Amino acid sequence: MPEVVGNGGSPALSAFEVQSGTRLVFGAGSVERVGELARSVGARRILLVTDPGLVRAGHGPRVERLLQSGGLDVVLFDQAKENPTTRCVEDCVAVAKAARVDTIIGLGGGSSMDTAKGCNFLLTNGGQMRDYRGVGKAAKPMLPFLAIPTTAGTGSECQCAALIADEVTHEKMACLDRKALACVALLDPALTVSQPARVTACTGMDALAHALETAVTTRRNPVSAMYSREAFRMLLDAFPRVLAGPDDLAARGAMLLGAAFAGTAIEHSMLGAAHAAANPLTAHFGIVHGAAVGLMLPGVIRFNAEHPAAGKAYVDLACAARLARPGDPPAAVALALAQQLESLCDQSGLPRRLAERGVDRTAIPQLAQEAARQWTASFNPRPLTASDFERLYHGAFADGGLA
């Protein structure tokens, strides 16, 4: 965000616009209200989108029973997959069409939410997912959508984007439209306790990355900055507690709310180079998204810290989390932030080097070319070329820093 100095010598605010539309319902046990909340948006026949793991864990059947006990008809699609593809969305649409549903609920992590949103695009507006790549491509209204996250990571419950991979090329398509935004986000920390440790680690790192990236993008504004700071403060405090005590419900709640706040920040200010660099790693080497972001983020922070406004934003974040004091040099603060993330990767068992995940160094030029084409790269505070991404990948290959 460009800073213009006003007559008084302090930075004048750039023009911006924000709009909120999701009702946030938070609290342990709040999933019991799902029937009431669904009826409040006029639901009668619901498509419940989730994944096989959540069915086995009992969350899918429980939500289904809660809805049915409230007098609602429910059709289950339980085949959401990690990094959902266009084929997965089309399968979901077929179920929704056959059942003639009037409301969609996404239960799970970002993959279930993205599948549900993608289904909503095609069910109501027709065509294929590629038709909606970009912003505001849906001409017709969509069905009411309720989001129930069971992971504390993507913040998808507070975003209008569906991230869907092309079935053939595996390239992720970001399809954004405010009509796809959840009308209700139901945040019950008790649902996140059953997460496997690996999922907790990957989603937690993703949420931290969201807070850090949204704080410095070219689209950041005072509202997004508030969400970024509070999200980072909550997540940085709660993440080690959850790693040490998975049954700590208070820490789980802070992670869930922090992830939602970070997701709200994304909605207002977008993401940056770490996510742009992570997506090709997932597409070509199968590295889980949160782990891929964690691999790339320390180097991106060091890279961005040379940008004056980004360096100041990192100081603001670090001060909110009591990692720094006002007036500390931005370069030193960026180093401390990067080291903090690397320490959290170690604590959570996530890799810090690309070499540990079987990435072939000879693939770096192709990865860099693809990263430079990612939409999120365009919002990074320091513009990047493919050569810059090559440096970031080489730095993350062995030592987690810049080459």
C-alpha positions in Angstrom: 0.0 0.0 0.0 1.7 3.3 -1.0 2.3 5.7 1.8 1.6 9.4 1.1 2.9 11.9 3.6 0.4 14.4 4.8 0.9 18.0 5.9 1.6 17.0 9.5 4.5 14.7 8.5 2.7 11.4 9.3 1.7 9.0 6.6 -1.7 9.8 5.0 -4.1 6.9 4.4 -4.5 5.5 0.9 -8.0 5.0 -0.4 -9.5 1.5 0.4 -12.8 -0.3 0.6 -13.8 -3.2 2.9 -17.1 -5.1 3.1 -18.0 -7.8 5.6 -20.8 -10.3 5.2 -20.2 -13.4 7.3 -21.9 -14.0 10.6 -19.2 -15.4 12.9 -20.4 -17.9 15.6 -17.7 -19.0 18.0 -17.6 -21.2 21.1 -17.0 -24.8 22.3 -20.1 -26.8 21.6 -21.5 -24.2 19.1 -21.9 -26.9 16.5 -25.1 -27.9 18.3 -26.6 -24.7 16.8 -26.1 -25.8 13.2 -29.8 -26.6 12.6 -30.9 -23.3 14.0 -28.3 -21.4 11.9 -29.2 -23.3 8.8 -32.9 -22.6 9.2 -32.1 -18.9 9.8 -30.9 -18.7 6.1 -34.0 -20.5 4.8 -32.5 -24.0 4.5 -34.8 -27.0 3.8 -32.7 -29.4 1.8 -28.9 -29.3 2.5 -25.8 -30.6 0.8 -23.3 -31.4 3.4 -19.8 -31.5 1.9 -17.0 -33.2 3.9 -14.3 -35.8 3.6 -13.9 -39.5 4.4 -11.7 -38.8 7.4 -14.2 -36.6 9.1 -16.9 -39.2 8.5 -14.7 -41.8 10.2 -14.0 -39.3 13.1 -17.8 -39.0 13.6 -18.0 -35.3 12.8 -19.9 -35.8 9.5 -22.6 -38.1 10.9 -23.0 -35.9 14.0 -23.6 -32.7 11.9 -26.0 -34.8 9.7 -28.0 -35.9 12.7 -28.1 -32.4 14.2 -29.5 -31.1 10.9 -32.0 -33.9 10.6 -33.2 -33.5 14.2 -34.0 -29.9 13.3 -36.3 -31.0 10.6 -34.0 -30.5 7.7 -33.3 -32.9 4.8 -29.6 -33.7 4.3 -27.7 -35.1 1.4 -24.1 -36.1 2.1 -21.1 -35.7 -0.2 -18.1 -37.1 1.7 -15.5 -37.3 -1.1 -13.8 -34.0 -0.7 -10.1 -34.4 -1.3 -6.9 -32.5 -0.4 -6.2 -29.9 -3.0 -9.6 -30.5 -4.7 -9.6 -30.7 -8.5 -12.2 -29.8 -11.1 -13.2 -33.4 -11.2 -13.9 -33.5 -7.5 -16.1 -30.4 -7.8 -18.0 -31.8 -10.8 -18.7 -35.0 -8.8 -20.1 -32.9 -6.0 -22.3 -30.9 -8.4 -23.8 -34.1 -9.7 -24.9 -35.1 -6.2 -26.2 -31.6 -5.5 -28.2 -31.5 -8.7 -29.8 -34.9 -8.2 -30.9 -33.8 -4.7 -32.1 -30.4 -5.7 -30.6 -28.8 -2.6 -31.2 -25.2 -1.6 -28.3 -24.7 0.9 -24.7 -25.9 1.1 -22.6 -26.6 4.2 -18.9 -27.2 4.1 -17.5 -29.2 7.1 -13.8 -29.7 7.3 -10.6 -28.0 6.3 -10.0 -25.7 3.3 -10.4 -28.6 0.9 -14.0 -29.3 1.9 -14.8 -25.5 1.9 -13.2 -25.1 -1.6 -15.2 -28.1 -2.9 -18.4 -26.7 -1.5 -17.7 -23.2 -2.9 -16.7 -24.7 -6.3 -20.0 -26.7 -6.3 -21.9 -23.5 -5.6 -20.4 -21.7 -8.6 -21.2 -24.5 -11.0 -24.6 -25.5 -9.5 -26.0 -21.9 -9.7 -24.1 -20.4 -12.6 -23.2 -23.4 -14.8 -20.1 -23.8 -17.0 -16.7 -25.0 -15.7 -14.4 -23.8 -12.9 -12.0 -22.1 -15.4 -14.9 -19.8 -16.3 -14.7 -18.2 -12.8 -11.0 -17.9 -12.5 -10.3 -14.3 -11.3 -12.7 -12.0 -9.5 -16.5 -11.5 -9.8 -17.2 -13.8 -12.8 -20.5 -15.3 -11.4 -23.5 -13.5 -12.9 -26.2 -15.2 -10.9 -26.9 -15.5 -7.2 -25.5 -18.5 -5.3 -27.1 -20.7 -2.7 -26.6 -19.9 1.0 -23.3 -21.4 2.2 -22.4 -22.2 5.8 -18.9 -23.1 6.8 -17.8 -25.3 9.7 -14.0 -25.5 9.9 -12.5 -28.5 11.7 -8.9 -27.3 11.2 -7.3 -24.0 12.3 -5.5 -23.0 9.1 -6.9 -21.8 5.8 -9.5 -19.3 7.1 -11.5 -20.3 4.1 -14.7 -19.9 6.2 -14.1 -16.1 6.0 -13.1 -15.8 2.4 -15.0 -15.7 -0.9 -12.4 -17.7 -2.9 -12.6 -21.2 -4.1 -9.1 -22.7 -4.8 -9.5 -25.5 -7.3 -6.7 -27.4 -9.2 -7.1 -28.2 -12.8 -7.5 -32.0 -13.1 -4.9 -32.3 -15.8 -2.3 -29.6 -15.2 -2.7 -29.5 -11.4 -2.4 -25.7 -11.6 -4.5 -24.0 -8.9 -7.2 -21.6 -10.0 -8.4 -18.9 -7.6 -12.1 -18.2 -8.2 -13.3 -15.2 -6.2 -16.8 -13.8 -5.9 -18.5 -12.2 -2.9 -21.6 -14.3 -3.7 -19.5 -17.4 -2.7 -18.8 -16.0 0.8 -20.2 -18.0 3.7 -23.3 -16.4 5.3 -22.4 -18.2 8.6 -19.0 -19.4 9.8 -19.5 -21.7 12.8 -16.3 -22.0 14.9 -16.4 -24.8 17.4 -12.9 -25.5 18.8 -14.0 -28.9 20.1 -14.2 -30.0 16.5 -10.5 -29.4 16.0 -9.2 -31.5 18.9 -9.4 -34.7 16.8 -6.9 -33.4 14.2 -3.9 -35.6 13.7 -0.7 -33.9 14.9 0.5 -33.5 11.3 -2.6 -31.6 10.3 -2.4 -29.4 13.3 1.2 -28.5 12.4 0.5 -27.9 8.7 -2.6 -25.9 9.2 -1.2 -23.9 12.1 1.8 -22.9 9.9 -0.5 -21.9 7.1 -2.5 -19.6 9.4 0.7 -17.9 10.7 1.7 -17.4 7.1 -1.6 -15.8 6.3 -1.2 -13.3 9.2 2.4 -12.5 8.1 1.7 -12.2 4.4 -1.5 -10.1 4.7 0.3 -7.6 6.9 2.7 -6.5 4.1 0.9 -6.9 0.8 0.3 -4.0 -1.6 -3.4 -4.2 -0.8 -3.0 -3.9 3.0 -5.1 -1.3 4.7 -6.0 -0.3 8.3 -8.8 -2.8 8.6 -6.8 -5.7 7.2 -3.8 -4.7 9.4 -6.0 -5.0 12.5 -7.0 -8.5 11.6 -3.4 -9.5 10.7 -1.9 -8.2 13.9 -4.5 -9.8 16.1 -4.3 -13.1 14.2 -0.5 -13.2 14.5 -0.6 -12.4 18.2 -3.2 -15.1 19.0 -1.6 -17.7 16.7 2.0 -17.2 17.8 0.9 -17.6 21.5 -1.4 -20.6 20.9 0.5 -22.6 18.4 3.2 -23.9 20.7 0.6 -24.6 23.4 -1.4 -26.8 20.9 1.7 -28.6 19.8 2.6 -29.3 23.5 -1.0 -30.1 24.6 -3.3 -31.2 21.8 -6.3 -31.3 24.2 -5.9 -27.7 25.3 -9.3 -26.4 24.3 -8.5 -22.8 25.1 -5.4 -22.9 22.8 -7.5 -24.7 20.1 -10.0 -21.9 20.3 -7.4 -19.2 20.0 -5.9 -21.1 16.9 -9.4 -21.4 15.3 -10.3 -17.7 15.9 -6.8 -16.6 14.9 -7.1 -18.5 11.6 -10.5 -17.0 10.9 -9.1 -13.5 11.6 -6.2 -14.2 9.2 -8.7 -15.4 6.6 -10.6 -12.2 7.0 -7.3 -10.3 6.5 -6.8 -12.3 3.2 -10.2 -11.2 2.1 -9.2 -7.6 2.4 -5.5 -7.6 1.5 -4.6 -10.9 -0.3 -1.4 -12.9 0.0 2.2 -12.7 -1.3 5.3 -14.5 -2.5 5.4 -17.3 0.1 2.1 -18.7 -1.2 3.1 -18.1 -4.8 6.3 -20.2 -4.2 4.4 -22.9 -2.2 1.8 -23.8 -4.9 4.3 -25.2 -7.4 5.9 -27.3 -4.7 2.5 -28.8 -3.9 1.7 -29.4 -7.6 5.0 -31.0 -8.5 6.2 -32.7 -5.4 3.1 -33.3 -3.3 4.3 -31.2 -0.4 1.3 -30.4 1.9 0.4 -26.7 1.4 1.1 -25.6 5.0 4.5 -27.3 5.0 5.3 -25.8 1.7 4.5 -22.3 2.9 6.5 -22.9 6.1 9.5 -23.9 3.9 9.4 -20.7 1.9 8.2 -18.0 4.3 11.4 -17.3 6.3 13.3 -16.4 3.1 10.4 -14.3 1.8 10.3 -12.4 5.1 14.0 -11.6 4.8 13.5 -10.6 1.2 10.5 -8.3 1.9 12.2 -6.7 4.9 14.3 -4.6 2.5 11.0 -2.8 1.5 10.6 0.1 3.9 6.8 -0.2 4.4 7.0 -4.0 4.7 9.8 -3.7 7.2 7.7 -1.4 9.3 4.7 -3.7 9.1 6.9 -6.6 10.3 7.9 -4.5 13.3 4.3 -3.7 14.1 3.4 -7.4 14.0 6.4 -8.4 16.2 5.5 -5.7 18.7 1.9 -6.9 18.9 3.3 -10.4 19.7 5.9 -9.0 22.1 8.8 -10.2 19.9 10.1 -6.6 19.4 9.8 -3.0 20.6 8.9 0.1 18.5 12.1 1.5 17.0 13.8 -1.9 16.6 15.6 -2.1 13.2 13.4 -3.8 10.6 16.2 -6.1 9.4 16.8 -7.4 12.9 13.0 -7.9 13.5 12.6 -9.7 10.2 15.5 -12.1 11.2 13.8 -12.7 14.5 10.5 -13.5 12.8 12.1 -15.8 10.4 14.0 -17.6 13.2 10.8 -17.9 15.2 9.1 -19.6 12.3 12.0 -22.0 11.8 11.8 -22.8 15.5 8.1 -23.6 15.2 8.8 -25.8 12.2 11.3 -27.7 14.3 8.8 -28.0 17.2 6.0 -29.3 14.9 8.2 -31.7 13.0 7.8 -29.8 9.7 10.8 -29.8 7.3 12.9 -26.6 6.9 14.7 -27.6 3.8 13.5 -28.5 0.3 16.1 -31.2 0.1 14.3 -33.0 3.0 11.2 -33.3 0.9 12.7 -34.8 -2.2 12.7 -31.7 -4.3 15.1 -32.0 -7.2 17.4 -28.9 -7.5 17.2 -29.1 -11.3 13.5 -28.4 -11.1 14.0 -24.9 -9.5 13.9 -23.0 -12.8 10.5 -24.4 -13.7 9.2 -23.9 -10.1 10.4 -20.3 -10.3 8.7 -19.6 -13.6 5.4 -21.0 -12.3 5.7 -19.1 -9.0 6.2 -15.8 -10.9 2.9 -16.4 -12.7 1.0 -17.0 -9.5 -1.7 -14.4 -8.8 -0.6 -13.9 -5.2 2.9 -12.9 -6.4 1.5 -9.7 -7.8 0.5 -8.5 -4.3 4.0 -8.9 -2.7 5.4 -5.6 -1.5 8.7 -6.2 -3.3 8.1 -7.1 -7.0 9.6 -10.5 -7.9 10.9 -11.9 -11.1 11.5 -15.6 -11.8 15.1 -15.0 -10.9 14.1 -13.8 -7.5 12.1 -16.9 -7.0 15.0 -19.0 -8.0 17.1 -17.3 -5.3 14.3 -18.1 -2.8 14.1 -21.7 -3.8 17.9 -22.2 -3.7 17.9 -20.5 -0.3 15.3 -22.9 1.0 17.0 -25.9 -0.5 19.6 -26.3 2.1 19.5 -23.7 4.8 16.1 -22.1 4.8 17.3 -18.7 4.0 18.1 -16.5 1.0 20.8 -17.8 -1.3 
